[in-house]
């Protein structure tokens, strides 16, 4: 990964675990993460980065991601759009 900041976020999300960052909330879509007032910007970014990670890719469907604890997979495009929206809010 060429972006050292994104690499740190991914490493933090993998270490902490996205489920711990969700604070008991049901986050169904990446846009829910962006809107979650109970999460810090760093936690939102870590959660979305974990969601985007290849570790959460759906087997045989690499364009989809399923974060543990979520009901259904979402497209990587939706996760990346949420990350861009979060960047614009910063």
MOQUIGI-V249323 format. One record per residue. N is the residue number from 1. RES is the residue in one small letter. PHI is phi in whole degrees, -180 to 180 (none if undefined). OMEGA is omega in whole degrees, -180 to 180 (999 if undefined). D_FIRST is the distance of its C-alpha to the first C-alpha in whole Angstrom. Layout:
n = <N:N>
res = <RES:RES>
phi = <PHI:PHI>
omega = <OMEGA:OMEGA>
d_first = <D_FIRST:D_FIRST>
//
This chain:
n = <1:2:3:4:5:6:7:8:9:10:11:12:13:14:15:16:17:18:19:20:21:22:23:24:25:26:27:28:29:30:31:32:33:34:35:36:37:38:39:40:41:42:43:44:45:46:47:48:49:50:51:52:53:54:55:56:57:58:59:60:61:62:63:64:65:66:67:68:69:70:71:72:73:74:75:76:77:78:79:80:81:82:83:84:85:86:87:88:89:90>
res = <x:x:x:x:x:x:x:x:x:x:x:x:x:x:x:x:x:x:x:x:x:x:x:x:x:x:x:x:x:x:x:x:x:x:x:x:x:x:x:x:x:x:x:x:x:x:x:x:x:x:x:x:x:x:x:x:x:x:x:x:x:x:x:x:x:x:x:x:x:x:x:x:x:x:x:x:x:x:x:x:x:x:x:x:x:x:x:x:x:x>
phi = <none:-82:-96:-66:-68:-62:-61:-63:-63:-63:-62:-65:-64:-68:-69:-76:92:-62:-63:-67:-79:-80:50:76:-87:-95:-103:-90:-131:-57:-65:-64:-65:-60:-85:-67:-72:-82:-105:-72:-59:-64:-68:-62:-63:-65:-65:-66:-65:-65:-62:-77:-60:-61:-62:-105:-69:-77:-56:67:-141:-63:-84:-112:-128:-131:-76:-54:95:-95:-81:-136:-73:-128:-76:-61:-62:-67:-66:-66:-64:-66:-63:-65:-63:-62:-61:-68:-76:-73>
omega = <-176:-176:-176:179:178:178:178:180:180:180:179:-180:179:-179:-176:-177:-177:180:178:-179:-175:176:176:-180:172:179:-174:-175:176:178:175:179:-179:-177:-175:-178:-179:180:174:177:179:179:176:-179:180:180:179:178:177:179:-179:-175:175:177:-179:176:177:-179:180:177:-172:178:180:177:175:179:177:-180:176:-174:-175:178:175:-180:176:178:179:179:-180:177:178:177:178:178:178:178:-180:179:-176:999>
d_first = <0:4:6:7:10:8:6:10:12:10:11:15:15:15:17:20:20:20:24:24:23:25:28:30:30:30:27:27:25:22:24:26:23:23:27:27:29:29:25:24:21:19:20:20:16:15:18:16:12:14:16:13:11:12:14:17:17:21:22:23:22:18:18:20:19:21:20:23:26:26:29:27:24:22:20:17:18:20:17:15:19:19:16:17:21:20:18:22:24:22>
//
